[in-house]
């Protein structure tokens, strides 16, 4: 079974993750399909979708809000740290497994909440 993956945060770190996915694909170790990218900045999301299409062979759907994502198994969060807790909680409430780029949060309380 191929897992459906989404990426939230399509700036520099998000694009690094897409490039890493290409390396996993080349090594035969890509057990997921990047089906969606999400960013509050529309051009960043479009640019990431274009990069994913070029590198992975498939253009993911583009979203501006994590709450819009449906039928996603896993979410990678590469946004700025102050958004990690809110986005992570939203994704988990939608039933997703979540990987958060460091730092997990901006305070110990946020990290514990997440």
JOHULIN-V815596 format. One record per residue. N is the residue number from 1. RES is the residue in one letter. PHI is phi in whole degrees, -180 to 180 (none if undefined). NEAR is the number of other C-alpha atoms within 12 Angstrom. D_CENTER is the distance of its C-alpha to the mean C-alpha in Angstrom with 1 decimal. Layout:
# JOHULIN-V815596
n=N res=RES phi=PHI near=NEAR d_center=D_CENTER
n=N res=RES phi=PHI near=NEAR d_center=D_CENTER
This chain:
# JOHULIN-V815596
n=1 res=X phi=none near=8 d_center=19.4
n=2 res=X phi=-93 near=14 d_center=16.2
n=3 res=X phi=-81 near=18 d_center=13.1
n=4 res=X phi=-93 near=26 d_center=10.8
n=5 res=X phi=-113 near=34 d_center=7.1
n=6 res=X phi=-125 near=45 d_center=4.4
n=7 res=X phi=-121 near=52 d_center=1.6
n=8 res=X phi=-114 near=52 d_center=3.7
n=9 res=X phi=111 near=43 d_center=6.3
n=10 res=X phi=-111 near=38 d_center=7.9
n=11 res=X phi=-83 near=29 d_center=10.9
n=12 res=X phi=-57 near=19 d_center=12.4
n=13 res=X phi=-68 near=24 d_center=10.2
n=14 res=X phi=-61 near=33 d_center=7.1
n=15 res=X phi=-67 near=32 d_center=9.9
n=16 res=X phi=-62 near=22 d_center=11.2
n=17 res=X phi=-64 near=34 d_center=8.5
n=18 res=X phi=-64 near=42 d_center=9.3
n=19 res=X phi=-63 near=24 d_center=12.8
n=20 res=X phi=-65 near=21 d_center=12.6
n=21 res=X phi=-62 near=30 d_center=11.6
n=22 res=X phi=-62 near=27 d_center=14.7
n=23 res=X phi=-65 near=16 d_center=16.7
n=24 res=X phi=-63 near=18 d_center=15.8
n=25 res=X phi=-61 near=20 d_center=16.8
n=26 res=X phi=-64 near=14 d_center=19.9
n=27 res=X phi=-88 near=11 d_center=20.8
n=28 res=X phi=73 near=11 d_center=20.5
n=29 res=X phi=-125 near=14 d_center=17.9
n=30 res=X phi=-116 near=21 d_center=14.9
n=31 res=X phi=-84 near=19 d_center=15.2
n=32 res=X phi=-142 near=24 d_center=12.2
n=33 res=X phi=-123 near=32 d_center=11.5
n=34 res=X phi=-73 near=40 d_center=8.5
n=35 res=X phi=-102 near=34 d_center=9.8
n=36 res=X phi=-154 near=40 d_center=7.7
n=37 res=X phi=-125 near=49 d_center=6.2
n=38 res=X phi=-142 near=40 d_center=7.0
n=39 res=X phi=-159 near=37 d_center=9.2
n=40 res=X phi=-72 near=23 d_center=12.6
n=41 res=X phi=-100 near=20 d_center=14.2
n=42 res=X phi=-53 near=20 d_center=14.8
n=43 res=X phi=-67 near=19 d_center=15.8
n=44 res=X phi=-63 near=27 d_center=12.7
n=45 res=X phi=-65 near=33 d_center=10.7
n=46 res=X phi=-63 near=27 d_center=13.6
n=47 res=X phi=-63 near=27 d_center=13.9
n=48 res=X phi=-66 near=41 d_center=10.5
n=49 res=X phi=-64 near=37 d_center=11.4
n=50 res=X phi=-65 near=24 d_center=14.8
n=51 res=X phi=-61 near=30 d_center=13.8
n=52 res=X phi=-61 near=35 d_center=11.9
n=53 res=X phi=-62 near=25 d_center=15.1
n=54 res=X phi=-65 near=17 d_center=17.3
n=55 res=X phi=-87 near=25 d_center=16.0
n=56 res=X phi=-107 near=27 d_center=14.9
n=57 res=X phi=87 near=18 d_center=17.4
n=58 res=X phi=-149 near=19 d_center=15.5
n=59 res=X phi=-88 near=24 d_center=14.1
n=60 res=X phi=-75 near=31 d_center=11.1
n=61 res=X phi=-67 near=31 d_center=11.9
n=62 res=X phi=-113 near=33 d_center=11.2
n=63 res=X phi=-133 near=29 d_center=10.9
n=64 res=X phi=-115 near=23 d_center=11.9
n=65 res=X phi=-147 near=24 d_center=11.5
n=66 res=X phi=-56 near=37 d_center=9.4
n=67 res=X phi=-63 near=25 d_center=12.9
n=68 res=X phi=-81 near=21 d_center=13.2
n=69 res=X phi=-72 near=33 d_center=10.8
n=70 res=X phi=-136 near=24 d_center=13.3
n=71 res=X phi=57 near=20 d_center=13.8
n=72 res=X phi=-108 near=32 d_center=10.4
n=73 res=X phi=-83 near=28 d_center=11.0
n=74 res=X phi=-138 near=33 d_center=8.0
n=75 res=X phi=-131 near=43 d_center=4.7
n=76 res=X phi=-102 near=41 d_center=3.4
n=77 res=X phi=-107 near=43 d_center=4.8
n=78 res=X phi=-126 near=36 d_center=6.6
n=79 res=X phi=-83 near=38 d_center=8.8
n=80 res=X phi=-69 near=26 d_center=12.5
n=81 res=X phi=-55 near=23 d_center=13.9
n=82 res=X phi=-68 near=21 d_center=15.9
n=83 res=X phi=-101 near=29 d_center=13.0
n=84 res=X phi=-58 near=34 d_center=11.5
n=85 res=X phi=-64 near=32 d_center=14.1
n=86 res=X phi=-61 near=26 d_center=14.1
n=87 res=X phi=-66 near=41 d_center=10.5
n=88 res=X phi=-62 near=36 d_center=10.6
n=89 res=X phi=-64 near=28 d_center=13.9
n=90 res=X phi=-57 near=25 d_center=13.0
n=91 res=X phi=-64 near=34 d_center=10.4
n=92 res=X phi=-66 near=27 d_center=13.0
n=93 res=X phi=-65 near=18 d_center=15.7
n=94 res=X phi=-86 near=21 d_center=14.2
n=95 res=X phi=91 near=18 d_center=14.5
n=96 res=X phi=-91 near=28 d_center=11.1
n=97 res=X phi=-81 near=25 d_center=10.9
n=98 res=X phi=-129 near=30 d_center=8.7
n=99 res=X phi=-115 near=28 d_center=8.2
n=100 res=X phi=-112 near=34 d_center=8.7
n=101 res=X phi=-64 near=27 d_center=9.7
n=102 res=X phi=-72 near=19 d_center=13.4
n=103 res=X phi=-75 near=21 d_center=15.3
n=104 res=X phi=-59 near=30 d_center=14.4
n=105 res=X phi=-157 near=27 d_center=16.3
n=106 res=X phi=-96 near=19 d_center=19.2
n=107 res=X phi=-147 near=16 d_center=21.9
n=108 res=X phi=-62 near=12 d_center=23.0
n=109 res=X phi=-61 near=11 d_center=23.2
n=110 res=X phi=-62 near=20 d_center=19.6
n=111 res=X phi=-63 near=21 d_center=18.6
n=112 res=X phi=-65 near=12 d_center=21.2
n=113 res=X phi=-62 near=16 d_center=20.0
n=114 res=X phi=-69 near=25 d_center=16.5
